[in-house]
Amino acid sequence: MASGQAKAALFDALASVAQALGSGRRAEIVDVLAQGERSVEELAYEISQSVANTSQHLQVLARAGLARSRREGTRIFYRLASDRVADLWAATRDVAVRQVAEVSVLADEYLGERDGVEQLSAEELEQRLARDQVVVLDVRPEPEYRAGHIAGARSAPLDELPSLLAKLPRRREIVAYCRGPYCVYADDAVRLLRERGLKARRLDVGFPEWRRAGLPVEIAS
């Protein structure tokens, strides 16, 4: 192969990773898989797609080396190929937020009015957890909590949160977190908690960012 052709082939191969992420639905799948392994059916539900369409997207990610699968009986489970894939997604998202003006507008439309949703940093939460000053709620779907969560956090999926309110302490601050800074679950949880008279804020990042920072995590037994 001539030098020019070899170089073109090399860069085409390198670009295949970016091409695999060149779909909003596949990017959304990567965002979910950054939380932990999920079945095809669960992923289809999370991204509001058919199982067939979701499987096709997953196969594209797998061919690009971004995802891996395993079979358990009749079900197929997918996970990210490595932590580097989660890092790539985080970097892609951050560049888009900084460089694409439309992203901020769309994020505001999706997340809604945030004036009543106060945030705190991972560093501040770590300090407050060490002093036992806060209750932390993981409002992601329960399978994601089982795959890994902030050490000491309670599982409180958003659709179950109303039934858990009576069990929450009213004199301690509550911090909710979910998949990341653009995950609406934590915002909705904070609004609900504050409407019920509880003091609540959301973590300004999600579980993947907390884990990448080397902060304490647990896996449900």
C-alpha positions as CSV (number, residue, x, y, z in Angstrom):
1,M,0.0,0.0,0.0
2,A,1.4,3.4,-1.0
3,S,2.3,5.8,1.8
4,G,-0.5,8.2,1.1
5,Q,-3.1,5.4,1.0
6,A,-1.7,3.9,4.2
7,K,-2.0,7.3,5.9
8,A,-5.6,7.7,4.7
9,A,-6.5,4.3,5.8
10,L,-5.0,4.9,9.3
11,F,-6.9,8.1,9.8
12,D,-10.1,6.5,8.5
13,A,-9.6,3.8,11.1
14,L,-9.0,6.4,13.8
15,A,-12.1,8.3,12.7
16,S,-14.3,5.1,13.0
17,V,-14.5,5.7,16.8
18,A,-15.9,9.2,16.2
19,Q,-18.2,7.9,13.6
20,A,-19.6,5.3,16.1
21,L,-20.5,8.2,18.4
22,G,-22.0,10.2,15.5
23,S,-25.5,9.4,16.5
24,G,-27.5,10.9,19.3
25,R,-29.0,7.5,20.2
26,R,-25.5,5.8,20.4
27,A,-24.2,8.7,22.5
28,E,-27.1,8.2,24.8
29,I,-26.4,4.5,25.1
30,V,-22.8,5.3,26.0
31,D,-24.1,7.7,28.6
32,V,-26.2,5.0,30.2
33,L,-23.5,2.3,29.9
34,A,-21.1,4.7,31.7
35,Q,-23.2,3.9,34.8
36,G,-22.7,0.1,34.4
37,E,-23.7,-2.9,32.4
38,R,-27.3,-3.1,31.1
39,S,-29.3,-5.6,29.0
40,V,-30.4,-4.7,25.5
41,E,-34.0,-4.5,26.7
42,E,-33.2,-2.1,29.5
43,L,-31.2,0.1,27.1
44,A,-34.0,0.1,24.6
45,Y,-36.4,1.3,27.4
46,E,-33.9,4.0,28.6
47,I,-33.4,5.5,25.1
48,S,-37.1,5.1,24.0
49,Q,-36.2,2.9,21.0
50,S,-37.2,-0.6,19.9
51,V,-35.0,-3.5,20.9
52,A,-34.2,-4.1,17.2
53,N,-33.0,-0.5,16.7
54,T,-31.1,-0.5,20.0
55,S,-29.3,-3.8,19.0
56,Q,-28.2,-2.2,15.8
57,H,-26.7,0.8,17.6
58,L,-25.0,-1.5,20.0
59,Q,-23.5,-3.5,17.2
60,V,-22.0,-0.3,15.7
61,L,-20.5,0.5,19.1
62,A,-19.1,-3.0,19.4
63,R,-17.5,-3.0,16.0
64,A,-15.8,0.3,16.8
65,G,-14.4,-1.3,20.0
66,L,-16.4,0.9,22.3
67,A,-18.7,-1.7,23.8
68,R,-18.5,-5.4,24.7
69,S,-21.3,-7.9,25.2
70,R,-22.0,-11.1,27.1
71,R,-24.9,-13.6,27.0
72,E,-26.8,-14.8,30.0
73,G,-29.4,-17.4,28.9
74,T,-31.5,-15.6,26.3
75,R,-30.5,-12.1,27.3
76,I,-27.5,-10.1,26.0
77,F,-25.8,-7.6,28.3
78,Y,-23.5,-4.7,27.1
79,R,-20.9,-2.7,28.9
80,L,-18.3,-0.1,27.9
81,A,-15.1,-1.7,26.6
82,S,-13.0,0.3,29.1
83,D,-13.0,3.3,31.4
84,R,-11.3,5.2,28.5
85,V,-14.5,5.0,26.6
86,A,-16.3,6.8,29.4
87,D,-13.5,9.4,29.5
88,L,-13.9,9.9,25.7
89,W,-17.7,10.4,26.1
90,A,-17.1,12.9,29.0
91,A,-14.5,14.8,26.9
92,T,-16.8,14.9,23.9
93,R,-19.7,16.2,26.0
94,D,-17.6,18.9,27.6
95,V,-16.2,20.1,24.2
96,A,-19.8,20.3,22.9
97,V,-20.9,22.3,25.9
98,R,-18.1,24.8,25.5
99,Q,-18.0,25.1,21.7
100,V,-21.6,24.5,20.4
101,A,-23.8,27.3,21.5
102,E,-27.0,25.3,20.7
103,V,-26.1,22.7,23.4
104,S,-26.7,25.1,26.3
105,V,-30.1,26.2,24.8
106,L,-31.2,22.6,24.4
107,A,-29.9,21.7,27.9
108,D,-32.1,24.5,29.3
109,E,-35.1,23.3,27.4
110,Y,-34.6,19.7,28.6
111,L,-33.7,20.4,32.2
112,G,-36.2,23.2,32.7
113,E,-36.0,26.2,35.0
114,R,-33.1,25.5,37.5
115,D,-33.5,28.6,39.8
116,G,-34.9,26.3,42.6
117,V,-32.3,23.6,42.1
118,E,-29.2,24.4,44.1
119,Q,-26.0,22.4,43.4
120,L,-23.0,21.5,45.4
121,S,-19.6,20.1,44.2
122,A,-18.2,16.6,44.6
123,E,-15.5,18.1,46.9
124,E,-18.1,19.7,49.2
125,L,-20.2,16.5,49.3
126,E,-17.2,14.4,50.2
127,Q,-16.5,16.7,53.1
128,R,-20.1,16.7,54.3
129,L,-20.3,12.9,54.0
130,A,-17.1,12.6,56.2
131,R,-18.8,14.7,58.8
132,D,-22.1,12.7,58.5
133,Q,-24.0,15.9,57.7
134,V,-26.0,14.8,54.7
135,V,-28.3,12.1,53.3
136,V,-27.4,11.1,49.7
137,L,-30.0,9.7,47.4
138,D,-29.1,7.9,44.2
139,V,-32.2,8.6,42.0
140,R,-31.0,6.6,39.0
141,P,-32.8,3.3,38.1
142,E,-32.1,0.6,40.6
143,P,-29.9,-1.6,38.3
144,E,-27.5,1.4,38.0
145,Y,-27.3,1.7,41.7
146,R,-26.5,-2.0,42.1
147,A,-23.7,-1.7,39.5
148,G,-22.0,1.1,41.6
149,H,-22.9,4.1,43.7
150,I,-21.5,6.8,45.9
151,A,-20.5,5.2,49.2
152,G,-23.2,5.6,51.7
153,A,-25.9,6.6,49.2
154,R,-29.4,5.2,49.4
155,S,-31.2,3.9,46.3
156,A,-34.2,6.1,45.6
157,P,-35.3,5.8,41.9
158,L,-37.2,8.8,40.9
159,D,-40.5,6.9,40.3
160,E,-40.3,5.5,43.8
161,L,-39.2,8.6,45.6
162,P,-42.7,9.8,46.6
163,S,-43.3,6.6,48.6
164,L,-39.9,7.0,50.4
165,L,-40.5,10.6,51.6
166,A,-41.9,9.7,55.0
167,K,-38.7,7.8,55.8
168,L,-36.3,10.7,55.1
169,P,-35.0,12.8,58.0
170,R,-36.5,16.3,57.9
171,R,-33.6,18.0,59.8
172,R,-30.8,16.9,57.5
173,E,-29.9,18.2,54.1
174,I,-30.6,15.7,51.3
175,V,-28.4,15.6,48.2
176,A,-29.6,13.8,45.1
177,Y,-27.5,12.7,42.2
178,C,-28.0,10.8,38.9
179,R,-26.1,10.1,35.7
180,G,-24.4,13.4,35.2
181,P,-24.8,17.1,35.0
182,Y,-27.4,16.9,32.2
183,C,-29.5,14.1,33.8
184,V,-32.9,15.4,34.7
185,Y,-33.6,12.9,37.5
186,A,-31.7,14.7,40.1
187,D,-33.4,18.1,39.2
188,D,-36.8,16.5,39.5
189,A,-35.9,14.9,42.8
190,V,-34.8,18.1,44.3
191,R,-37.9,19.9,43.2
192,L,-40.1,17.2,44.7
193,L,-38.2,17.2,48.0
194,R,-38.3,21.0,48.3
195,E,-42.0,21.0,47.6
196,R,-42.5,18.6,50.5
197,G,-40.6,21.0,52.8
198,L,-37.2,19.1,52.8
199,K,-33.9,20.9,52.4
200,A,-32.4,19.4,49.2
201,R,-29.7,20.1,46.6
202,R,-28.2,18.1,43.7
203,L,-24.7,17.0,43.1
204,D,-23.3,19.1,40.2
205,V,-21.9,15.9,38.5
206,G,-23.0,12.3,38.3
207,F,-21.8,9.0,39.5
208,P,-19.3,8.4,36.6
209,E,-17.6,11.8,37.3
210,W,-17.5,11.0,41.1
211,R,-15.9,7.6,40.4
212,R,-13.3,9.0,37.9
213,A,-12.3,11.5,40.6
214,G,-11.3,8.5,42.8
215,L,-13.9,9.3,45.4
216,P,-15.4,6.5,47.6
217,V,-17.8,4.1,45.8
218,E,-19.7,0.9,46.6
219,I,-21.2,-2.0,44.7
220,A,-24.5,-3.3,46.0
221,S,-24.3,-6.9,47.4
